[in-house]
Amino acid sequence: MNAAMIASYVSPENLRPLAGKFLRKAAFALVVKGVISAAIPTACAQEPVRQVALANAPTISIDNFAFSQPTITVPAGTKVTWVNHDDMLHTVTDEGKSFKSDPLDSGESFSHVFDKPGTYKYFCSLHPHMTGTVVVQ
């Protein structure tokens, strides 16, 4: 392939559609990451509520045979994560049986997305005195 052929492939006319596609993908990636969402028009920056809730996921620590936040209130679609910082195994079990973790060793975590409004009371099935509540609005 000679220089003239290469030049015809990399001409502005040939690159323009690719550049537009690349820039759209790059802009979308940055918006999803939240890097430029405040700098672009609102219509382009709007993410579904679920994605925002997942991005702002609260974390509840398990330590000293207790959940760090006995009660939290979150919007529907929020992902809540529990992290075991204790030296003992613990579980996160919903009284209403909508979710249950496997036994979590130290450093392990469990997450659940709360899609429906309501009050979810949970406990550790290995240590039932450990309780907590997630209120979903």
C-alpha positions, 0 to 999 in steps of 0.5 A, a space after each residue: 500500500 502506498 502513501 496515496 492509498 493510506 491518505 485516502 483511507 484517513 481522509 477527513 471524510 472517511 474519519 468523520 463518521 468514525 469520530 462521531 461514533 467514537 465521541 458519542 461512546 466516549 461521552 456516554 462512558 463519561 456520563 455514566 461514570 459521572 465525570 462530566 454529567 454536570 458539564 453537559 445539558 440536562 437532557 443528555 445527562 439524565 440517567 435512570 433512577 435505578 442507575 443513580 441509586 446503584 451508584 450511591 449504594 449505602 454500605 452497612 458494616 457488620 462488626 462487634 456482633 452488630 449492624 452499623 446502621 440499625 435503620 436506613 431509609 433508601 429510595 426504591 432501586 437502591 442496592 444496599 451492601 453489607 460487609 462483615 468486619 467481624 471475626 465471626 461468620 454472619 448472615 443477612 436474612 430478611 424476615 419476609 424471606 425476600 433475600 438471604 445471604 450465605 454465611 459471610 466470613 470476615 471481609 466478605 460482602 452481600 448486596 441486595 437491590 430493593 426494588 419495591 417500597 416497604 419496610 424490610 426487617 433483617 437479622 443474622 440467622 446465626 446470631 438472631 439478636 443482631 437486627 436491622 431495618 431497611 425502609 424503601 420509599 
